[in-house]
Structures are given as structure tokens and as C-alpha cells.
Amino acid sequence: MPASDLDQIVNLCKRRGFVYPSAEIYGGFRSSYDFGPLGSLMLRNVKEAWIRTMVQQRDDVVLIDASILSSPQVWEASGHLANFTDPLVDCTTCKQRFREDHLADPTVCPNCGAVGAFTEARAFNLMFKTTAGPVEGAGADVYLRPETAQGMFVNFANVLQTSRKKPPFGIAQVGKSFRNEITPGNFIFRTREFEQMELEFFVPPADGPTWYRYWCQARLQWYIDLGIPADMLTLRDHDADELSHYSAGTADIEFKFPWGWGELEGVAQRTDYDLKQHAAHSGQRLDYFDQATNERYVPYVVEPAAGATRTMAAFLLAAYDEEVVNDETRTVLRLHPRLAPYKVAVLPLSKKDTLTPLARQISATLTERYMCDYDETQAIGRRYRRQDEIGTPLCVTVDFDSLEDGAVTIRERDSMAQVRVPIAEVQAAVAERLGF
């Protein structure tokens, strides 16, 4: 069953090399994490699975990669300089700081229990500011982007012209964003540095509601197709008082984390707010002329925006399982093959020189197509358990019989079933079992 305790995943991630606390040898840096050998592969797989579905398998979406640093005018036009704030209060008794809108009771401190000890709420801008220029103190103030969306809006005209697309069409982007969160936490769920997977889908204004409903369902199904049980997901519509000033409707795809329901992705009807704001501040036209209807209009936008790092956390939590096999507990990550860090592990039964050349040859063949692990340390049973715990779907075992019959054993992670396959057919057998 999925992990019921966040510590199960945190411990596994540290032990097996998925995620490490950042700068741990210096005591760490709060709410910052480094992705290890397995975590960096899995996070890349999450992003590639998103691109495959949102860009590769569609002919109405293109991919861009906008800069992290951009003109402050972008953030003035988008409203981030004026509105991208959190209401903060301080407890005068224990000196802890909280977001006022996250308090269960706005009069009681959740840390020390003091009543009526909060200061007045103050607005805190969440954007990181830095300086661009060679001379200290003389450069221009610039900001690390708090979202990837604005890079797609300011490139709307460029993409429209160079890609020859017309509404409905989308601009997609995967990249890092930065928010100076006051209350980060819950492992990689909420951090100050994170990655987003966002789509801005431009549509004729009248079609906005239809495409909004389409993207809500399509994005929910994406998580299910990649292995998250449907009962661990929900689509929650925002109440009127939750909506952003630009939104005509927003829904969150939420996952049942050990601490409760949390947002994986938001799907928003941003209307024509962003394009009109940037057109007004830049003096450039950001509209579309439909030659078929002889109509010029500013497209409406539907935006599915997901967090790659928190999505990875959800996939880990949903895939985690423990079961008793031969009186021992087997820990297994039942990850979808597209998300697993390694697709195949090649395991020679012995480190003897008689097996190593053949095992290395098979590994070299498989690594042309898949990310593979080669493991020859410890007993074969321990190696199977190690691969189960990191989510490797298939193990290919090379034994002494392989030298005689020209075959190897393929073992499946979830069922632990084993089958003998001729070496010449290994790549095809692996592809059939992985599904790609």
C-alpha cells in the first residue's frame, strides 16, 4: 500500500540516493535539497513524461525555454511587484512567524499556544531580488522568476510568427522558479527553489470554458495513467474568495499526502489578462487576426501549471509498498516504468571473469536504449531487493548456464516472476515488458 508516513519516503530517499539535504556537511540549508544519482534521473523522467504527453504527442503545443532573469517591467506588468505577497504575523511570545491565512485559529499561536499574541499582519513579497551589473551597488535590481508563465506570455508574438500556429494552440515550458516562502516544509513539497511544468493554452475567448474543462480532466488522467491510484487524487474547484484577480475559474488537482490533501497542479482560466497587461506596458500588439472570420482578438488562456518536484514526491509516496516475502519484509517502489530511475538492472550471478564479459556485453546493448544499472555486489537475493527498493522494473540475470544455453533470466519487479529468454531476444523482451 502507499506510504502512510512521510518519513518512510524521506529515509528511503536519503538511503538510496534520491534526495539529500543541501549542504549537509555544513548543517544543511533549510528547505533546500540536492537530487542524488537516482533522484536526478527520476525528476528528469517526470519532466520528460510531461513533455511527451503535452508536447510530443500533440501538434498544437510547442516548447520554449525562457530566461530565469528578465526585465523588472515584466513583473510590473504581471502584477507580481504589487500583488505577489503573503500576509505574515509574528507571535510576540515565542517569536515564531506564520502566514496568517494558514492559521487554523487567527488568535492562537500553533507553536506555543499563546492567545492574542500575534502582531498585525504585514505583506511580504515572495520574489527574490538580485542585482545585474558588474559594479557592486550600481547595478539594476532584477528578480528571479517566481513562475515560468510570464516567459510564455512575453514570447506569444514570437512563437505565433515562427511556429505558424493559430488558436487554439499552446506554449509549454519546464524550468526552475524561485519563491521566498516563509513557511516551506514537508520535504520537497514546498521549497524556495523548485521546478514547474506549465502550459499556456491560447484559445478564442468563446472557447475558454470548454478548453478549461478539457484540461482539468486531461491533466487529472495523466497522473492516473502514470500510476497514482484515482482515490488518492481529487479535482477541487476554487471558491470565489480563493480566485486570483485574473482568474475566471481555477481547479486544483490534489494528492492525498500523509499530512492531508495538497496541490499537485492548478488549472486556471486566466482569460486575456496577461496578454493585455503586457501589451499595455510594452506598447506591442499581442493579439491574433483570424483571416477566416476577419476578426482580431486577444486570446483567452487556460493554464495547467504543475510542480515537478512535488509531483515526484507524490509518485514516490503512491508507489511505495511493503510486503512480507518468505518471512522478510520486501520494500518495493512500484513506479511506472517511464518514471523509474533505472529501467533495467543487469546482474551477473558471480563477479568471476567467466561471466563478466557476457554481462557487460548485454548491459552495453541495453544502455543504448535504456538507463540501466550494473550490479555485481552481494548475493543475488540482496541485489533483487535493492533493485525493488529503488523501483527498477526488470532485472536481467546472467548465470553460468548462460554460457551454455545462450539465455538469461528476466525477473519482473512487481510479481517477482522469472522467465528464461535467449540473449538475442533480450532487448525485444525488455521493450515488450516495459511498454516502450
Secondary structure, 3 states (H helix, E strand, C coil): CCCCCHHHHHHHHHHHCCEEECCHHHCCCCCCEEECHHHHHHHHHHHHHHHHHHHHCCCCEEECCCCCEECHHHHHHHCHHHHCEEEEEEECCCCCEEEHHHCCCCCECCCCCCECCECCCEEEECCCEEEECCCCCCCEEEEECCCCHHHHHCCHHHHHHHHCCCCCEEEEEEEEEECCCCCCECCCCECCEEEEEEEEEEECHHHHHHHHHHHHHHHHHHHHHCCCCHHHEEEEECCHHHCCCCCCCEEEEEEEECCEEEEEEEEEEEECHHHHHHHHHHCCCCCEEECCCCEEECCEEEEEEEEHHHHHHHHHHHHEEEEEECCEEEEEECCCCCCCCCCEEEEECCCCCCCHHHHHHHHHHHHCCCCEEECCCCCHHHHHHHHHHCCCCEEEEECCCHHHHCEEEEEECCCCCEEEEEHHHHHHHHHHHHCC
